[in-house]
Amino acid sequence: MAFCMTPLETLIHDEIARDGPMRLDRYMEFCLAHPEHGYYPTRDPLGAAGDFVTAPEVSQIFGELIGLWLAQVWVDQGRPAPVRWIELGPGRGTLAADAARALRQAAPDFLAAAELVLVETSPALRARQAERLSDLAPRWADTVDDALSGAPAFLVANEFFDALPIRQFRRVAETPGPGLPAWTERHVALVEGALTWRDLPGAPPEPLAARLAEPAEGAVLEACPAGEAVAAAIGRALAERGTGAALLIDYGYDDAERRAAGGRDTFQAARRHEYADPLAHPGEADLTAHVDFDALARAARPANAWGAVGQGSFLRALGAEPRAAQLARANPARAEAVAAGLHRLTHPAEMGRLFKAMALSPPNAPPPPGLTAAPKAPEGAG
C-alpha cells in the first residue's frame, strides 16, 4: 500500500525541500499551530478520547483553589475594578468554571469587577468554552498582547508554556578552541523522502549557555523564545499598571534542576495517552518540552517572580486537603475518587513535583498566596 502524506506533512516536506533542514521551533510551529492543519486548531485533544489530561480534568479541587488564589490576590491589592480575568490556553473551560464556582462563594465582587478573556486558537475548544462558560460572558482573544491591552490583568496559564516552540542545542565533543565549547542545533531534514533528525552547527544564546557550567558532551540546552516573549509581555503589563498578577503552572524545571541534570532533552510527543515519535504523525500528536521557569522569571522583569514551587506544595498551601475532606463528607460515594484526584495532583511521584507554580506580580505587590518566598530580584537589583 502506498504511503499517503497528510496535507501538513506535504507542506513540511515542501518547505524542507525548498529551504533546507527546518529548525525544531519551526517544525513545532507547523505541527501545533498551522491554522488549517495544526494540532491545536483542529481538535479537542483533552480527555480519554484525546491525547492527554490536564489538572483541571483530574479534580475540581484544582480549579476551585485557583479561583480562591485569584480572589485573595485581588483582595490583597485593594479590590481594583475593572479588571480582566485572563486564561491562556483554557482547554474545555473546566478550570474557569471551577474557579468561578469558588469565586461566587468567596469573592462575588471579583466576578462583578472582572471581564473573562480567553486566549484560544482552536475553534473546537472555543465552542466547548462558549457552552461551558456562557454565564460568565467570556470574550476571546487571538493573542496574549490583545488580552493584556485593557484593564489590569489577573492571569492564569495552566499547561500553556510547555507547548510553545523551542530551539534545542547539543554539546558536541569537538571544540573550536580553548574554552569554546562547540554546539549543534536540532533540525528536521528529509532523507529519502522521510523526516529525520539532523544536527547542524549552531550555538545557544550566550545567556543560556552560561547557565550550564562546563557542559559535558551530549548535554542539551533548550530555549523557548516564544515563551519568554509571552512572559515579557505579562511582566510589562503588570509593571506598567502596578496592579494584577499572573499564575503560571506547568511541568518544568529551575536552574538548580537543570544543573543537577547536566542539561537534558525534554522534547516529547504524546498521542492517545502514550509517548510517540515526534516525526511520525505531524499535526496529529501533542509536542511539548519542559518549561524553564527561571528563563520566564528573567524575561518578566521588572515584575517580581515568586517561586517556582512544586504543584503539590502549592495546592496544599492553598487548602487542597481540607477541600478534599469536605468533598468526601458531602458525597461519601465519591470519597475514593476525590482521594485519587488529590493524590494525582499533589503526590511527588505524580504531578506534585514535576509540575510547578510560579507567580508574577508588580513590584511592591504583596506576596501571593502559596508562594511566600522572597521574589527573584528585578533586573538591576543587587
C-alpha positions, 0 to 999 in steps of 0.5 A: 500500500502506498504511503499517503502524506497528510496535507501538513506533512506535504507542506513540511516536506515542501518547505524542507525541500525548498529551504533546507533542514527546518529548525525544531521551533519551526517544525513545532510551529507547523505541527501545533499551530498551522491554522488549517492543519495544526494540532491545536486548531483542529481538535479537542485533544483533552480527555480519554478520547484525546491525547492527554489530561490536564489538572483541571480534568483530574479534580475540581479541587484544582480549579476551585483553589485557583479561583480562591488564589485569584480572589485573595490576590485581588483582595490583597491589592485593594479590590481594583475594578475593572479588571480582566480575568485572563486564561491562556490556553483554557482547554474545555473551560473546566478550570474557569468554571471551577474557579468561578464556582469558588469565586461566587462563594468567596469573592462575588465582587471579583466576578462583578469587577472582572471581564473573562478573556480567553486566549484560544486558537482552536475553534473546537475548544472555543465552542466547548468554552462558549457552552461551558462558560456562557454565564460568565460572558467570556470574550476571546482573544487571538493573542496574549498582547490583545488580552493584556491591552485593557484593564489590569490583568489577573492571569492564569496559564495552566499547561500553556508554556510547555507547548510553545516552540523551542530551539534545542542545542547539543554539546558536541565533543569537538571544540573550536578552541580553548574554552569554546565549547562547540554546539549543534542545533536540532533540525528536521531534514528529509532523507529519502523522502522521510523526516529525520533528525539532523544536527547542524552547527549552531550555538545557544544564546550566550545567556543560556549557555552560561547557565550550564557550567562546563557542559559535558558532551551530549548535554542539551540546552533548550530555549523557548523564545516564544515563551519568554516573549509571552512572559515579557509581555505579562511582566510589562503589563503588570509593571506598567499598571502596578496592579494584577498578577499572573499564575503560571503552572506547568511541568518544568524545571529551575536552574538548580534542576537543570544543573543537577541534570547536566542539561537534558532533552525534554522534547516529547510527543504524546498521542492517545495517552502514550509517548510517540515519535515526534516525526511520525504523525505531524499535526496529529500528536501533542509536542511539548518540552519542559518549561524553564521557569527561571528563563520566564522569571528573567524575561518578566522583569521588572515584575517580581517572580515568586517561586517556582514551587512544586504543584503539590506544595502549592495546592496544599498551601492553598487548602487542597486537603481540607477541600478534599475532606469536605468533598468526601463528607458531602458525597461519601460515594465519591470519597475514593475518587476525590482521594485519587484526584488529590493524590494525582495532583499533589503526590511527588511521584505524580504531578506534585513535583514535576509540575510547578507554580510560579507567580508574577506580580508588580513590584511592591505587590504583596506576596501571593498566596502559596508562594511566600518566598522572597521574589527573584530580584528585578533586573538591576537589583543587587 
